[in-house]
Amino acid sequence: MSISKEIYSQVETSLDTIRPYLNKDGGDIEVVEITDDMIVRVKLLGACESCPMSFMTMKAGVEQSIRNAIPSIRGIETVA
């Protein structure tokens, strides 16, 4: 199975809703890959990499935003 460009676009669009908040604090996020089993792997960038609140950012912001936009996503993981 190959992940469609539409899914990537939907994930990026959902991340665009929280990017302004990340950017405001000197951070950002990028999609590294979406696996065939619908796991989104993201990398926190800038200040977000070492922020002690990054776990909360992932759970309350990133994960919620992606899952609300694309219910078929099974999980979100951070990569280094």
Backbone as CSV, one residue per row, in Angstrom:
resi,resn,N_x,N_y,N_z,CA_x,CA_y,CA_z,C_x,C_y,C_z
1,MET,0.841,-1.184,0.000,0.000,0.000,0.000,0.885,1.246,0.000
2,SER,0.537,2.204,-0.778,1.279,3.448,-0.831,0.396,4.570,-0.294
3,ILE,0.973,5.388,0.552,0.229,6.492,1.135,0.049,7.570,0.068
4,SER,-1.179,8.008,-0.098,-1.470,8.965,-1.158,-0.983,10.368,-0.808
5,LYS,-0.797,11.145,-1.855,-0.412,12.543,-1.675,-1.509,13.296,-0.940
6,GLU,-2.735,12.854,-1.100,-3.855,13.494,-0.413,-3.721,13.363,1.108
7,ILE,-3.299,12.189,1.570,-3.109,11.985,3.005,-1.993,12.898,3.512
8,TYR,-0.876,12.941,2.782,0.217,13.843,3.160,-0.289,15.292,3.226
9,SER,-1.057,15.679,2.248,-1.580,17.036,2.199,-2.498,17.312,3.392
10,GLN,-3.332,16.352,3.743,-4.232,16.513,4.888,-3.439,16.635,6.190
11,VAL,-2.385,15.847,6.323,-1.544,15.925,7.522,-0.879,17.299,7.588
12,GLU,-0.303,17.749,6.483,0.349,19.063,6.452,-0.648,20.175,6.773
13,THR,-1.843,20.090,6.230,-2.863,21.093,6.499,-3.227,21.114,7.977
14,SER,-3.337,19.931,8.577,-3.661,19.880,10.006,-2.522,20.462,10.839
15,LEU,-1.280,20.215,10.426,-0.138,20.780,11.158,-0.057,22.294,10.986
16,ASP,-0.520,22.787,9.850,-0.503,24.235,9.622,-1.360,24.983,10.639
17,THR,-2.326,24.289,11.247,-3.172,24.951,12.246,-2.427,25.189,13.561
18,ILE,-1.394,24.388,13.825,-0.646,24.578,15.077,0.742,25.172,14.863
19,ARG,1.191,25.214,13.614,2.530,25.758,13.338,2.742,27.175,13.853
20,PRO,1.756,28.066,13.734,1.984,29.428,14.242,2.377,29.451,15.726
21,TYR,1.807,28.552,16.505,2.129,28.487,17.936,3.548,27.955,18.149
22,LEU,3.931,26.971,17.350,5.290,26.440,17.433,6.300,27.494,16.986
23,ASN,5.995,28.167,15.871,6.888,29.191,15.328,7.068,30.354,16.306
24,LYS,6.001,30.699,16.998,6.046,31.805,17.961,7.097,31.559,19.039
25,ASP,7.285,30.292,19.400,8.267,29.922,20.419,9.594,29.467,19.827
26,GLY,9.785,29.687,18.517,11.060,29.356,17.889,11.181,27.911,17.429
27,GLY,10.048,27.236,17.253,10.084,25.840,16.837,9.298,25.598,15.566
28,ASP,9.270,24.346,15.168,8.500,23.927,14.000,8.394,22.409,14.049
29,ILE,7.731,21.854,13.057,7.547,20.411,12.967,7.562,20.023,11.500
30,GLU,8.116,18.840,11.204,8.090,18.348,9.830,7.653,16.894,9.817
31,VAL,6.949,16.531,8.766,6.542,15.144,8.574,7.727,14.407,7.969
32,VAL,8.178,13.357,8.643,9.285,12.554,8.144,8.740,11.473,7.223
33,GLU,7.677,10.810,7.663,7.038,9.791,6.820,5.672,9.441,7.376
34,ILE,4.875,8.842,6.537,3.626,8.212,6.951,3.752,6.765,6.505
35,THR,3.729,5.869,7.465,3.949,4.460,7.159,2.718,3.841,6.515
36,ASP,2.911,2.670,5.926,1.793,1.962,5.307,0.704,1.591,6.310
37,ASP,1.078,1.467,7.579,0.068,1.156,8.598,-0.465,2.420,9.275
38,MET,-0.320,3.570,8.578,-0.925,4.844,8.959,-0.388,5.420,10.278
39,ILE,0.917,5.308,10.452,1.599,5.963,11.561,2.338,7.171,10.985
40,VAL,2.083,8.344,11.550,2.759,9.559,11.109,3.995,9.742,11.973
41,ARG,5.148,9.843,11.335,6.397,10.103,12.049,6.796,11.543,11.778
42,VAL,6.961,12.290,12.862,7.288,13.710,12.752,8.567,14.013,13.510
43,LYS,9.180,15.118,13.140,10.388,15.589,13.825,10.111,17.001,14.316
44,LEU,10.347,17.204,15.610,10.242,18.540,16.181,11.531,19.287,15.869
45,LEU,11.410,20.540,15.484,12.552,21.333,15.048,12.736,22.567,15.929
46,GLY,13.937,23.130,15.882,14.222,24.365,16.602,14.042,24.204,18.095
47,ALA,13.414,25.189,18.714,13.212,25.180,20.154,12.365,24.000,20.617
48,CYS,11.554,23.453,19.751,10.690,22.324,20.122,11.487,21.054,20.422
49,GLU,12.680,20.936,19.824,13.491,19.739,20.026,13.842,19.507,21.488
50,SER,14.173,20.577,22.180,14.643,20.429,23.560,13.672,20.974,24.596
51,CYS,12.492,21.343,24.170,11.513,21.934,25.084,10.987,20.887,26.060
52,PRO,10.955,21.223,27.351,10.418,20.275,28.330,8.919,20.025,28.153
53,MET,8.251,20.877,27.418,6.812,20.714,27.192,6.511,19.985,25.878
54,SER,7.531,19.470,25.205,7.317,18.854,23.888,6.366,17.662,23.951
55,PHE,6.360,16.910,25.052,5.422,15.796,25.184,3.991,16.319,25.153
56,MET,3.730,17.399,25.878,2.388,17.983,25.895,2.029,18.556,24.525
57,THR,2.999,19.163,23.866,2.770,19.686,22.517,2.336,18.558,21.591
58,MET,3.028,17.422,21.689,2.684,16.277,20.842,1.287,15.767,21.144
59,LYS,0.970,15.560,22.402,-0.317,14.984,22.786,-1.474,15.944,22.561
60,ALA,-1.355,17.153,23.087,-2.473,18.094,23.065,-2.608,18.826,21.732
61,GLY,-1.502,19.033,21.039,-1.554,19.800,19.804,-1.465,18.960,18.558
62,VAL,-0.320,18.354,18.356,-0.028,17.636,17.116,-0.953,16.431,16.944
63,GLU,-0.987,15.567,17.929,-1.776,14.342,17.811,-3.259,14.650,17.639
64,GLN,-3.764,15.556,18.440,-5.181,15.903,18.353,-5.519,16.519,17.000
65,SER,-4.680,17.398,16.520,-4.918,18.050,15.239,-4.950,17.047,14.087
66,ILE,-3.966,16.149,14.057,-3.899,15.163,12.973,-5.064,14.178,13.056
67,ARG,-5.343,13.669,14.236,-6.421,12.675,14.375,-7.787,13.269,14.083
68,ASN,-7.994,14.531,14.430,-9.268,15.176,14.110,-9.436,15.334,12.605
69,ALA,-8.349,15.638,11.915,-8.407,15.863,10.469,-8.458,14.557,9.687
70,ILE,-7.737,13.532,10.164,-7.638,12.266,9.432,-7.839,11.115,10.418
71,PRO,-9.084,10.714,10.646,-9.362,9.664,11.626,-8.690,8.319,11.324
72,SER,-8.309,8.085,10.081,-7.685,6.808,9.731,-6.229,6.702,10.210
73,ILE,-5.642,7.805,10.686,-4.293,7.780,11.227,-4.327,7.003,12.543
74,ARG,-3.449,6.020,12.666,-3.452,5.148,13.834,-2.549,5.624,14.964
75,GLY,-1.558,6.457,14.629,-0.657,6.946,15.660,0.274,8.005,15.133
76,ILE,0.869,8.750,16.073,1.843,9.771,15.750,3.060,9.537,16.624
77,GLU,4.242,9.514,16.000,5.491,9.273,16.712,6.486,10.368,16.372
78,THR,7.332,10.686,17.350,8.422,11.608,17.080,9.687,10.817,16.787
79,VAL,10.489,11.361,15.910,11.783,10.770,15.580,12.863,11.819,15.797
80,ALA,14.059,11.353,16.039,15.174,12.287,16.270,15.797,12.720,14.967
